[in-house]
Amino acid sequence: MDELLERLIYMLNLPVTATADEVAAELQKLIDRLTAAEAAAQAAQSAQPAAPDPAQWVPMSQHKRVAEELSKLQMDVAAEKAEAAVSAAMSAGKLAPALKDWAIAYASRDPQGFAAWAKAAPVIVAADKDAHSVASAASTDAGLTEEDRIACQLLGMSEAEFAAHKQEIARA
């Protein structure tokens, strides 16, 4: 019996001077730990979810198809919104027709950014004229270049005054 007590003292890592009551108390602690661990394992096992209900799930192929349709619809709506914003900016005279493709790409990528740009952009095309009349007016002007138009704006002169002055200089 002494030999068994010595082995238990050694296995439980107790001091050599431990009594039989101390060994029994340490063994009871181990039994309690094992019982608690067993109970926790059973609780975890019983907490496992039941088999999934097939009525709550859809096949992956159907999910992918619906997701693709949703994505396409969202892209179509975004494209329509972008075109509407670009059309509004063009009709307000803030966007030249030559920039339409750029504007649609920008409005598609960043709708809020395009809206801010359109709000802050100056009117560059008269709203009552369409793009064709603006282009034909520019081509039939008295030979004013884009630089001449910029100079008109900077000098505060009308294009007609500037063209007349330019013709006087050319004659002289």
C-alpha positions in Angstrom: 0.0 0.0 0.0 2.9 2.3 0.8 4.3 1.7 -2.7 0.9 2.6 -4.3 0.7 5.8 -2.2 4.3 6.7 -3.3 3.4 6.2 -6.9 0.3 8.3 -6.6 2.2 11.1 -4.9 4.8 11.0 -7.7 2.1 11.0 -10.5 0.1 13.8 -8.9 3.3 15.8 -8.4 2.7 16.2 -4.7 5.3 16.7 -2.0 7.0 13.6 -0.7 5.5 14.3 2.7 1.9 14.3 1.4 -0.6 12.2 3.5 -3.2 9.8 2.2 -5.9 12.4 2.8 -4.1 14.9 0.6 -3.7 12.3 -2.2 -7.4 11.4 -1.9 -8.3 15.1 -2.2 -6.1 15.6 -5.2 -7.7 12.5 -6.9 -11.2 13.9 -6.2 -10.2 17.1 -7.9 -9.1 15.2 -11.0 -12.4 13.2 -11.0 -14.4 16.4 -10.7 -12.4 17.9 -13.7 -13.0 14.8 -15.8 -16.7 14.8 -15.0 -17.0 18.5 -15.9 -15.2 18.0 -19.2 -17.4 15.0 -20.0 -20.5 17.1 -19.3 -19.2 20.0 -21.5 -18.5 17.5 -24.3 -22.0 16.1 -24.1 -23.5 19.6 -24.0 -21.5 20.6 -27.1 -22.6 17.5 -28.9 -26.2 18.0 -28.1 -25.9 21.7 -29.3 -25.0 20.5 -32.8 -27.5 21.8 -35.3 -29.9 19.4 -36.8 -29.6 18.5 -40.5 -30.5 21.5 -42.7 -34.0 21.8 -43.9 -34.0 21.5 -47.8 -36.9 23.9 -47.9 -34.7 26.6 -46.6 -32.0 26.2 -49.2 -31.8 26.6 -53.0 -29.5 24.9 -55.5 -26.3 26.8 -56.2 -27.1 27.0 -60.0 -30.4 28.7 -59.3 -28.7 31.1 -56.8 -26.0 32.0 -59.4 -28.6 32.6 -62.1 -30.6 34.9 -59.9 -27.5 36.7 -58.8 -26.4 37.3 -62.4 -29.9 38.6 -63.3 -29.8 41.0 -60.3 -26.3 42.2 -61.3 -27.5 42.8 -64.9 -30.5 44.7 -63.8 -28.5 46.8 -61.4 -26.0 47.7 -64.2 -28.9 48.6 -66.6 -30.4 50.9 -64.0 -27.0 52.5 -63.3 -26.5 53.0 -67.1 -30.0 54.6 -67.4 -29.3 56.9 -64.5 -25.9 57.9 -66.0 -27.5 58.6 -69.4 -30.2 60.7 -67.8 -27.6 62.7 -65.8 -25.5 63.3 -68.9 -28.6 64.3 -70.9 -29.6 66.8 -68.2 -26.1 68.3 -68.2 -26.1 68.5 -72.0 -29.5 70.2 -72.1 -28.4 72.6 -69.4 -25.5 73.6 -71.7 -22.8 72.4 -69.2 -21.6 69.5 -71.4 -20.5 69.6 -75.0 -21.7 66.7 -77.1 -18.2 65.7 -77.9 -17.7 64.8 -74.2 -20.8 62.5 -74.0 -18.8 59.2 -73.9 -16.5 60.5 -71.2 -19.4 61.9 -69.2 -21.4 58.6 -69.4 -18.3 56.7 -68.3 -17.7 59.1 -65.4 -21.4 59.2 -64.4 -21.5 55.3 -64.4 -18.4 55.0 -62.3 -19.1 57.9 -59.8 -22.7 59.2 -59.9 -22.2 61.6 -57.0 -18.9 62.9 -58.5 -20.5 63.6 -61.8 -23.5 65.3 -60.2 -21.0 67.6 -58.3 -19.1 68.3 -61.5 -22.3 69.1 -63.4 -23.5 71.4 -60.6 -20.2 73.3 -60.6 -19.5 73.3 -64.3 -20.1 76.6 -66.2 -22.5 76.8 -69.1 -20.4 76.4 -72.2 -23.2 75.8 -74.8 -26.3 78.0 -74.8 -29.2 76.0 -73.6 -31.6 77.3 -76.3 -29.2 76.1 -79.1 -28.5 72.6 -80.0 -25.1 71.2 -80.6 -25.4 71.4 -84.4 -26.3 75.0 -84.5 -23.4 75.8 -82.1 -21.0 73.9 -84.4 -22.3 75.6 -87.5 -22.2 79.0 -85.9 -18.6 78.4 -84.9 -17.7 77.4 -88.5 -19.4 80.4 -90.1 -18.0 83.0 -87.7 -15.7 85.6 -89.0 -12.7 83.4 -88.8 -12.4 83.3 -85.0 -10.3 80.6 -83.5 -10.7 79.1 -80.1 -7.9 81.3 -78.8 -9.8 84.3 -80.2 -12.9 83.3 -78.3 -10.9 82.9 -75.1 -9.4 86.4 -75.7 -12.9 87.8 -76.2 -14.0 86.4 -72.8 -10.9 87.7 -71.1 -11.3 91.1 -72.6 -15.0 91.3 -72.0 -15.7 91.9 -75.7 -18.4 90.2 -77.8 -17.2 87.9 -80.5 -18.7 90.3 -83.2 -16.7 93.2 -81.8 -13.6 91.2 -81.6 -14.1 89.9 -85.2 -14.6 93.5 -86.5 -11.5 94.7 -84.7 -9.6 91.7 -86.1 -10.7 92.5 -89.6 -9.6 96.2 -89.2 -6.2 95.1 -88.1 -6.0 92.7 -91.1 -6.9 95.5 -93.5 -4.4 97.8 -92.0 
